[in-house]
């Protein structure tokens, strides 16, 4: 094996290159990126970049030292065994790492709507967030809340349109989402509201009301960027389907990051996690698999969000688990999800980082917890293990 092609030059892509070199691979590596930028981090786009605290989030990687053939502005168009078809011709490979990430979902209509996925998106939005600008944000999920935070801080007149009964309800449930309602004090939050289309000058709601807007931001989720694989002989279902070693169904191919639907031994099903921690850690396993080593990928998923002056952190998987709280609702609080046999399945913290760190370790251990101790916020989570 002498030629590895990495398609996707985001964090997962460049970390895959670093992992290959770190494990001693001396062959030729080609890194293909659709954007014309050097690899960069995406989480700061909706935080520091949008707030004007920084202009760039370029990953600190020495491409020359990595001896990587970096090809920016090149898009993958198709795949067959041993060959990636790109906008600049064919790239033969012995092994392929797919790290194409995800693309934002947009809404019908002829009016301009912004999404926030790239550094260019963040720069464009930042200059439109001026005092008095009418900003309509569609979706009160993670991205919607962070964009609303930046727009409000910039002095914009902000409206957030959410189809669900509460912010974050589609990812955490309406009960948890309702706890964030006070954060929207100076925002026109429209819950249980559907959008028909985005038109010139604003947003047409399903009930016929028209919301005037200078800027419309759509934050209703993303899809794995796998359209270029539609005609390939590879298993696709909510992304590139892989085993626990990140191997895809096509020989010699692995997938990593937002586009990968990987088998989790821990949870007994395929997971696709669209967060920075996955893009950072999974490439080590991808590189190991490429080099013929056996190393399973089975983390406790983790992500965080900064919104309205709060640090929100989540670890685990809450599917099928029951919800309990550590103490009463207060400015700083923690929610826990428990399995039927009282194992910690997931933890959500608001401005309580110690609970997150300890909770994640308890989840990883798989140990039982004493629920009576768990609900007492004065007891550390690590002391709840029995």
Secondary structure, DSSP 8 states (H G I E B T S, - for coil): --EEEEE--SHHHHHHHHHHHHTT--SEEEEEESSSS--B-SGGGGTTTTTTS-S--B----TTTTTEEEEET--EEEEETTEEEETTEEEE-SEEEE---EEE---SSSS--B--SSHHHHHHHHHH--TT-EEEEE--SHHHHHHHHHHHHTT-EEEEE-SSSSTTHHHH-HHHHHTTGGGGTTSEEE-S--EEEEETTEEEETTS-EEE-SEEEE-S-EEES-GGGTTSSS-BSSSEE--TT-B-SSTTEEE-GGGEEEEETTTTEEE---SHHHHHHHHHHHHHHHTT---------EEEEEETTEEEEEEE--TT-EEEESSS--SSEEEEEE-TTSBEEEEEEES-HHHHHHHHHHHHHT-BB-HHHHT-TTS-GGGGB-
